[in-house]
Every structure is written in C-alpha cells, then in structure tokens.
Amino acid sequence: MLSLGLGSEITDASVAAIASSYSNLELLDLSGSSISDSGIEMICNVFLETLLKLLLALCPNITSSGIQFAAAQLPRLELMDCGKTICDPNLEISNEEGNDSDLQRTPNSKLHLICQKLIIKHSRLKKLSLWGCSGLDALYLNFPQLVDLNINSCRNLHS
C-alpha cells in the first residue's frame, strides 16, 4: 500500500518514480495530487495485475477518459474513488460566491471540461465514488458486483 494523499506536488513524473520503485501495489492513494490521465496510464501499465484500490479524489487534472481507462485496464480493481475530480469550474466559482441559481454559461466557457460522460464496464468493481463530480452529465455503468456508488453532489447528472 502507498498513500500520498493531499500531495499537490505529486505529478506524472512522481508516478513514473513510484512505478519504477514499486511493482506489487494493491492500494495506491494519490488523492489531492496533480497527476493527469498520463499518470493514470503509467499506473495501469505497472500495476495491471495487482492494484485493487485506486484513490484519486481531488485530482483536478484527471478527466472522465482517464477514469474510464483505469477501469478498463485494471481487471482486479475493486474500489475507485474519484470524488471531485471532474468538476464544472463555473459551478465551483458559483458555489463559492453563493450564486448557485445565477449560473450562466457563456459561449466562451470551457464546455469540453464540464459536460463529460463516464462509461464504465467492470466485472469486479464493487465501490465507485464520484462525489462532487459536478462536471459529469451522464453515467453509463455496468458493474455486476457493485455494492456502493457515491454520486453525492453530482449536480449536472441527468436522470
């Protein structure tokens, strides 16, 4: 197990160093880091057969594509926490200002960052946490073993 939670200076280069130093991790916690989808690819390449738990909450550089890639490439994965990774920056600013009802999207807003879909099919995943992922507008999930799905504060999801 390796937990480096809330290490904002942890980047994709840090993931490369971790990957070269460890080969049999079952739990990797990089919550609050600055890794991107490229870092996730490195994790998947090295820990393909061993990783059971991947914690990536509060990692703002990760997209739905990175999460989908991890789920597709890590067959033994049982728990993934991606809370507050896919956030609508306009909604976050609005919430900070207390103007939730006044949210407006202008033509120049970064819609490619906020209207993301997440499509995951996984045979072993039991727990998926997406709390606070306000940038997700749709979920397509197929988990026969799912026992815990946390989508609290995912405000843009369409039912």
Summary of the structure (lengths in Angstrom):
residues: 159
radius of gyration: 15.7
end to end distance: 36.4
largest distance: 48.9
contacts: 499
relative contact order: 0.14
helix: 29%
strand: 19%
